[in-house]
Amino acid sequence: MKKIQIAALGLLLVAAFSCKQTKKEEEKTEETATATYSIVEDSTDVRFTAYKTTEKVPVGGTFQEVELTYTAGETPMETLDGLEFSIPVSSLFTNDPTNTRDPKIIEFFFEKMAETQSITGTFSFSADNSCAVQLSMNGVSTELPMEYEITDDNHVNFSGTMDLRQWDALEALASLNEACKILHTGADGVSKTWEDVAITGSILLEQE
């Protein structure tokens, strides 16, 4: 009788140990499933392409400072949805060897606008996975549709096109064109600065 009791006790201990192992494995699987995504510090890159002359010659640039506010989520979309950014216009950089273009853009474009020490915005993603930014500039907040892709290494690349008319920025654009009149004059003798500006950006996510 004692042998039977001992054997039964052994089976109970084995069963209990197996249950604990299964429970730990389930907890580990659950922890892996709920890993969060965050943005790698200093990985944000924001660039723009503006255009001059009737031939639409591109002029590219970037902003060297971008401040982000977000909440880490369980998926890339959860992390990026609601992401807020603030871009100081003083961080503009166009790699102009004469060092005259950047001050002109700031003085004759951004400083002609209202409340535009910084460009601010908030990302949103809808149920159909479309993306938009509620972008604020010149005292105007307007939605800017964006296309995006997520690469295998968790880079998220964005692209869109601003129409400066939507931010009431045509007067500021005319001011910039006048300041750069000769440089923005093409072979046809017409000076022109275009109202559409291409925007691209990228962010690197890491899984924790």
N, C-alpha and C positions, 0 to 999 in steps of 0.2 A: 504493500500500500504506500509506503514512504517513497519507493522508487517512482511510482506513478505520480505522486504529488511533486517530487523534485523535477521530473520530466515536464509536468504541466507548468510549473513555475518557470522553467527554462524557456518554454515556448512563449509564455507571456512576456518575458524579458526581451526575447528576440523580436516579438511583434511590436512591443513598445518602442524599441530602438529603431526598428524599421519605420514606424510611424513618424518618429522624430526626424529621421533622415529625410523622409518624403516631405515633411512640413518645412524643413530648412531649405530643401531644393525648390519648393513652391515659393517660399519667401524670396529666395535669390532670384528666381525667374521674374517675380513681381517687381523687385527692385530694378532689374534690368529693363523691364518694360516701361517703368516710370522715370527713366533717366531724363534729365532736362538738357535743353539746348541753351547755350549762352553765346554772346558775341565776343569774339576774340578782340582783346583790347588793341586799339590802333590799327585795326584791319580795314576800317571803313575808307572807301575811296569814292569821291564825288567829282565828276568831271562835266564840263559843258562844251558845246561847240556853237559859237555864234557865227554869223555870216555877214560879209561886207561886199560892196559893189554889186552891180546888176548881174555879174557872172556868179554871184553867190560863193565867194571865196571863203572857206572855213577859217575861223580863228578859235583855237582850242585853249582851254584853261582848266584849272582845278581849284578847289578850296582846301587849304591845308589844315583847317580845324573843323571838326564836326563833333558836337556834343550830343550824346544819345541817352535816352531814358527809356527803359523797357523792363518787362518782367519775363524771366526765364520760363519757358513752357516745355511740355513733353514732346512737342513736334516743332520743326522749324517755323511752320505757319503760326502756331500759338505764340512763339517768341517774337515774331515780327509783327503780328497783328496788334495794333495800338502803339507800336514803336514811335516815339517822339524824337525829333532832331532839331537842333539849332545850329545854324552855320553863320559865324561872324563874316560879314562881307569884307572885313579888313584882312581876312586870310586868303583873299583872291590871289592867284598866281598863274600867269600866262607864259612864263619863261621868255619874256621879252628881253633881248640882250641890251636894249637901250634903257631899260628900267623906266620907261615913260608911259607905257600902255596901262599898267595896273593902276597907277595913281589917277589917270584920266578916267578909267572906267568907274572907279570909286567916286571921284569928284563930280563927274558930269552925268553919271547914270544913277548909282545908288543914293548919292547924297541929294539928288533931285526928287527922291521919293519920300513919302511919309513913313516914319516908324520902320526904317529899314537898316538898322545897325546889324540886324541878323535876319536871315531867311529861316522860317520855322515851318514845321509840318508834322503830320501824323499819318502813319501808314494804316491802311485797313484792307482786309481780305474778305471777300464775300463768299457765300456758299458755293458758287460756281468757280471758286479759286481765282477770280479776277482780282486785280490789285489797283489801288488808287492812293494818292497822297492828298490830304487836305493841306494845301500849301498857302502860307501867308507871306505876303510881300506888298509893300506900298500901302499898308493898311487894308488890304483886300485878301480875303480867304476864299480860295477857289479849288475845286477838285481837279487834280491832274491824274488822268489814267496812266498806269504804268504797266509795261510788260515785264515778266521776270522769268528766270530759270534757276533751278537749283542743281549744281553739278554734283558728281559723285563724291567729291572731297568737301562738300558742304559750303562751297562758295555760292552766295546768292547774288545774281546779277540783275540789275534793273535798267530799264530804258524807257524814255518818254520824250515828248516834245512840248515845250511851253509855247503858247501863243501869248506874247506880252500884252496884247489887248485885253486879255482876261484879267489882268492885274492892273489895269488902267495905267500902264507904263509907257504909253507911246510918247508922252511929252518928255519923259526922261530919255527915251530912245532918240528922240529928235535932238535933245541937248547933246547927247554923246556923238551923234552923227555930225553935228555942227562943229564940235570940238575936234573931230577927226576927219573933217571934210576932205582934205587933200588925200589922206591915206585911204579913205573909203570911196575914192573916185576911180572908176574903171576906165577902160579904153574908150568907152562911149562918152566920156566926160560927165557922167552922172554919178553923184555921190549918194550912196545908199547903205543903210544898216538895216538888216532884215529883222522882222518882229518875231520870227520863230527861232527858238533856241533848243538844240538837242541836249538832253540830260542823260547821263549814265551814272550808275553807282554800283558798288559791290560791297558785300559784307561777308566775313568768314565766321561760320558758326562752329562751335565745338560741343561735343556731347559729354556730359558729366555723369 
